[in-house]
Amino acid sequence: MSASNGALANPAPLGLLGFGMTTVLLNVHNAGFFPMTSMVLAMGIFYGGIAQLIAGIEEWRVGNTFGATAFTSYGCFWLTFVAIGALPKLGFAADNGTSMTAYLVVWGIFTLFMFIGTLRLNRTLQLIFGSAFILFCMLAYGKASGNEEVIRIAGYEGIFCGASAMYGGLAQILNELYGRVVMPLGVRKAA
């Protein structure tokens, strides 16, 4: 660890890892490797939810509107996702399939526009947001049609999406620590 020089740390690795690791674990479930457990829900609350909210607030502090919007929004995604599963156990109406489809479609639309924003950023972010958009589309279709095979295939795509985000977060950490490109991010060339 280095001494503080007054500069703010890069909050993006925390947000990317919170998104990535939680996405991988949920989609290992979607792919059929294990049932939904408290481990996935706890990750959704604390790492996917709260850690991304913190990263989003820190992105706001450093003036990054894209990062602040992405991390805060996906942090809230994870918190609402867990609430959708937990609230029926407290007596609130359960999802009927149609409402979950609408939820996934709205998040897919948001993710599509965030993907368009990444066309001005690096290739790794393009891959993360592009694969997240595909994931939301697949999950929405699987939920709307009741096709469990689509959900299972989406699980594999979600593992790829989450792993891409993990790569992006870890690459930023190692590249900063070593002061050179250890793990390339596919930096976009200026036009």
Summary of the structure (lengths in Angstrom):
residues: 191
radius of gyration: 17.0
end to end distance: 36.2
largest distance: 55.3
contacts: 619
relative contact order: 0.16
helix: 75%
strand: 0%
